[in-house]
């Protein structure tokens, strides 16, 4: 094991050294001064190409090419001004939410949007959650979406990238939307259909915002759903809500969310954590 760790560290050091060496060589090349202008021109062409492709419905060639160019620009770690990043985020979000985009191309758009948001946490940009909700609903319940003929691997990649994208977009959802999310999930939370019930709970755990004072709206409803739904002894179901509450606790710790009085909920959290670890003990509040 120690040998494997040493090899991993050595490999990481080698990659870092190679990256710095390549950067130094690039700066020494005769055309180094023209690289920033070329990067800006390439970015402008990719962004305008994506907007044009979405406008005319060119989803087979234009949109995939523009998205790959944007992904390549992000991989090269070129600097982006806040105004440029904000505009690109809105363009990528529009691409992800376009109803006619093929699943494989939407997965690429999700990767681009997640990459832009990774360094855009400080930006004040509002993103809509309802189109993303409808897309995930259609991806898991085929009757809610158009007929598609993608392979299982493409469909699975589509769902995974959509979920990752939602996790990145979540902090940019408009304030005061938590109740609307609870209302949207209510139709799925039927105890007589286990698959729809778990899908509704999963969507809530993924979409509900944990920053600001949003938890004041959804925390009582989530706790009632957790305790009174009739699902008992399911590690997956408990993990959904523990993950959501862990995210809330982290945001509260770093000052991104309003303080939460955890004392009344500690017996429940302790008992469910012990159950996930398959350990005896714990006592839940009645």
ZAMARGU-4260 file (C-alpha; in steps of 0.2 Angstrom, whole numbers, plus 5000, padded with zeros to 4 digits):
<rodrens>
0) 5000/5000/5000 | 5014/5012/5004 | 5022/5008/4988 | 5006/5012/4978 | 5004/5029/4988
5) 5022/5033/4984 | 5019/5030/4965 | 5003/5041/4965 | 5013/5055/4973 | 5027/5053/4961
10) 5015/5053/4946 | 5006/5068/4953 | 5023/5078/4955 | 5028/5072/4937 | 5012/5079/4929
15) 5014/5095/4939 | 5032/5097/4933 | 5027/5093/4915 | 5013/5105/4915 | 5024/5119/4922
20) 5037/5115/4909 | 5025/5115/4895 | 5018/5132/4901 | 5036/5139/4901 | 5040/5132/4883
25) 5023/5140/4877 | 5028/5157/4883 | 5045/5155/4875 | 5038/5151/4858 | 5039/5165/4844
30) 5020/5166/4843 | 5017/5167/4862 | 5011/5185/4861 | 4997/5180/4849 | 4990/5166/4860
35) 4978/5177/4871 | 4970/5185/4855 | 4968/5168/4847 | 4960/5161/4863 | 4948/5176/4863
40) 4943/5174/4845 | 4941/5155/4847 | 4930/5158/4863 | 4919/5171/4853 | 4917/5159/4838
45) 4912/5145/4850 | 4899/5156/4860 | 4891/5164/4844 | 4891/5147/4836 | 4882/5139/4850
50) 4869/5153/4850 | 4866/5152/4831 | 4865/5133/4832 | 4851/5134/4845 | 4842/5147/4836
55) 4842/5138/4819 | 4840/5120/4827 | 4857/5114/4821 | 4858/5100/4835 | 4868/5087/4825
60) 4884/5097/4820 | 4883/5115/4825 | 4879/5113/4844 | 4891/5098/4847 | 4905/5107/4838
65) 4902/5123/4848 | 4901/5114/4865 | 4917/5104/4862 | 4926/5121/4858 | 4920/5128/4874
70) 4925/5113/4884 | 4942/5114/4876 | 4943/5132/4881 | 4939/5128/4899 | 4952/5113/4899
75) 4965/5125/4894 | 4961/5136/4909 | 4961/5152/4900 | 4956/5167/4911 | 4938/5173/4909
80) 4931/5190/4914 | 4916/5189/4925 | 4905/5197/4912 | 4911/5184/4899 | 4908/5170/4911
85) 4891/5176/4916 | 4886/5177/4897 | 4893/5159/4894 | 4884/5152/4909 | 4867/5159/4902
90) 4871/5152/4885 | 4876/5135/4892 | 4860/5134/4903 | 4850/5138/4888 | 4858/5124/4878
95) 4855/5112/4893 | 4837/5117/4894 | 4833/5116/4876 | 4819/5103/4874 | 4825/5097/4857
100) 4843/5094/4861 | 4849/5076/4859 | 4853/5067/4875 | 4872/5065/4871 | 4874/5083/4866
105) 4864/5089/4882 | 4877/5079/4892 | 4891/5089/4884 | 4882/5105/4888 | 4880/5099/4906
110) 4899/5097/4907 | 4902/5114/4900 | 4889/5122/4911 | 4897/5114/4927 | 4914/5119/4922
115) 4909/5137/4920 | 4900/5137/4937 | 4914/5129/4946 | 4924/5145/4945 | 4908/5156/4945
120) 4901/5154/4962 | 4904/5172/4966 | 4893/5178/4951 | 4876/5185/4954 | 4867/5175/4940
125) 4849/5168/4941 | 4846/5151/4933 | 4829/5143/4931 | 4826/5126/4940 | 4810/5121/4932
130) 4817/5116/4915 | 4830/5105/4923 | 4817/5097/4934 | 4806/5093/4919 | 4822/5086/4910
135) 4826/5074/4924 | 4808/5069/4926 | 4808/5064/4908 | 4824/5055/4909 | 4818/5044/4923
140) 4800/5043/4917 | 4799/5040/4898 | 4781/5044/4897 | 4785/5062/4902 | 4797/5065/4888
145) 4798/5063/4869 | 4802/5046/4861 | 4821/5043/4860 | 4832/5030/4854 | 4848/5032/4863
150) 4857/5017/4870 | 4857/5013/4889 | 4875/5020/4891 | 4870/5037/4883 | 4854/5038/4893
155) 4863/5034/4909 | 4877/5047/4905 | 4863/5059/4902 | 4855/5057/4919 | 4871/5058/4928
160) 4877/5074/4920 | 4860/5082/4922 | 4861/5078/4941 | 4879/5085/4942 | 4873/5100/4933
165) 4859/5103/4945 | 4870/5102/4959 | 4881/5116/4952 | 4866/5127/4947 | 4857/5125/4964
170) 4866/5140/4972 | 4860/5151/4958 | 4841/5146/4959 | 4830/5161/4962 | 4826/5164/4981
175) 4809/5158/4987 | 4807/5143/4976 | 4808/5130/4989 | 4789/5129/4991 | 4787/5128/4972
180) 4799/5113/4972 | 4789/5104/4986 | 4773/5107/4977 | 4781/5100/4961 | 4786/5084/4970
185) 4770/5081/4979 | 4762/5072/4963 | 4776/5060/4964 | 4776/5056/4982 | 4763/5042/4981
190) 4766/5028/4993 | 4757/5016/4981 | 4771/5018/4968 | 4788/5015/4975 | 4798/5020/4960
195) 4789/5037/4958 | 4790/5040/4977 | 4809/5037/4977 | 4811/5048/4962 | 4801/5062/4970
200) 4811/5061/4986 | 4828/5061/4976 | 4823/5076/4966 | 4819/5085/4982 | 4835/5081/4990
205) 4844/5086/4974 | 4835/5102/4970 | 4831/5110/4987 | 4843/5125/4990 | 4852/5125/5007
210) 4859/5143/5006 | 4851/5159/5014 | 4835/5156/5024 | 4828/5143/5011 | 4828/5129/5024
215) 4815/5138/5035 | 4803/5133/5021 | 4807/5115/5018 | 4815/5108/5034 | 4799/5105/5043
220) 4791/5097/5027 | 4806/5086/5024 | 4807/5080/5042 | 4788/5075/5041 | 4791/5066/5025
225) 4806/5057/5032 | 4797/5051/5047 | 4779/5048/5042 | 4781/5041/5024 | 4781/5023/5030
230) 4798/5019/5022 | 4807/5010/5036 | 4824/5002/5036 | 4830/5009/5019 | 4848/5015/5019
235) 4846/5023/5002 | 4831/5033/5008 | 4839/5038/5024 | 4855/5043/5014 | 4845/5055/5003
240) 4839/5066/5018 | 4855/5064/5028 | 4864/5071/5013 | 4853/5086/5011 | 4854/5090/5030
245) 4873/5088/5029 | 4873/5100/5015 | 4863/5112/5025 | 4874/5110/5040 | 4890/5114/5029
250) 4882/5129/5022 | 4877/5135/5040 | 4895/5132/5046 | 4903/5142/5033 | 4890/5156/5035
255) 4881/5153/5018 | 4864/5148/5027 | 4855/5155/5042 | 4859/5146/5058 | 4849/5130/5062
260) 4843/5124/5079 | 4849/5106/5077 | 4846/5101/5095 | 4828/5094/5092 | 4834/5084/5077
265) 4849/5076/5085 | 4840/5060/5091 | 4834/5057/5073 | 4850/5061/5065 | 4860/5050/5077
270) 4848/5035/5076 | 4848/5035/5057 | 4867/5037/5056 | 4869/5022/5067 | 4857/5013/5056
275) 4867/5017/5041 | 4883/5011/5049 | 4873/4995/5055 | 4877/4999/5073 | 4865/4996/5088
280) 4858/5011/5099 | 4850/5028/5096 | 4834/5035/5100 | 4822/5045/5089 | 4811/5059/5095
285) 4793/5054/5095
</rodrens>
